[in-house]
Amino acid sequence: MAVYSYTAKGVDGKTRKGQLAAASEASLTEQLRQQGLTLTASTTQEASKTGLSSWLERIQGVPVVQKIFFTQNLGVMLRGGFSISRAMGTLALQVTHRYFRRVILELQSDLEGGTSFAQALKKHPRVFSELFVNMVSAGELGGKLDEVLKSLTLQMKKDHQLISKVKGAMTYPIVVIFAMIGAGIAMIVFVIPKLMTIFTESNTQLPLPTRILIGISNLLQHQGIWIGLGLIGVVIFIVWFSRTPRGQRWFDSLLLVTPIAGPIIRKINLARFTRTLSSMLATDIPIIQTFQVIAKTLGSYHYRQSVIDASEALRTGAAIAKVLERYPKLYPPLIQQMVSVGEESGTLDEVAGELADFLEEEVDQTMSNLSTIIEPVLLLVLGVGVAGMAVAILLPIYSLSNAIS
């Protein structure tokens, strides 16, 4: 598949120029013929380019913004009367991400070959999640693909906004922490040794804080490389361990009881759970399959396990609210009662959507106030570090001045 820049003539004799995605020049000619145009010239732009940039795009994956653009515009085109194959060709011309463009062209080729949209999407699991594929499949079977795409667009937008807010709120404290560590190491390695030379040459008993600071400085100067390698090894081990089932369970348990991080993690997972539940209940996907798919969208190990356990309990005919009551530390009474009301009234999809809006607003407020909460803590840590270093430097100066006087 490639994108062709073409020049063609219409029945009125006028020349027209444009771009179209086609499998070959013959396919391009046929597409133009159906539009009442006769191809006169064409040049091809390879959809799958090689090189470092193309390789990096594939490794990094398709940005969420590109997927939102694709889903939203596809839904608009289908509602406007476009065939899905023609819509794919048009979208391929507008997408700027080269790897994603190639994926769309492959989707178009599969659709033209008679493959269903959901089956075509399944061939690209790195781009389209199981949630996306299942909802599209339900939309195709129910004849409501445009409505499902609209729901998916909302789902992805909300999810993207949620993640962006969390990243934005965490950027400031992370930058400050790394700046503090970098400044402290620079002081200890480059500045403190020059000052300490004066004290060590005085042949006087140095105070304990000063001796500790000199010891740290000497250690970093002579063993800094090994310390750095050791820290890298520790980080690699932590990353590896956190990806094992035991490590995920241990780290998530620790995070959930952390004063600031715990409530935030709960709200984020609950917001994603209710938003996805609302989106999937609007389709004809069975409730057990819905919970199995939702489990894969949650970041916390304990929330994933609770939803997986819930999917098994639902096989026996248990109510969703009763299942959630088994996990009071993960699902607060408000969630349990609202879900119960939604089940009894048959409006669980609407109730879940309202809960998602409420929880997302709470996350937004928490993220907005996070820097205000963390800033005093960072300033306190910075103040303690600076004060400790100042005491270690000033104490021997004070002792030397007393000895001279």
Summary of the structure (lengths in Angstrom):
residues: 405
radius of gyration: 30.0
end to end distance: 88.2
largest distance: 106.4
contacts: 1179
relative contact order: 0.07
helix: 75%
strand: 7%
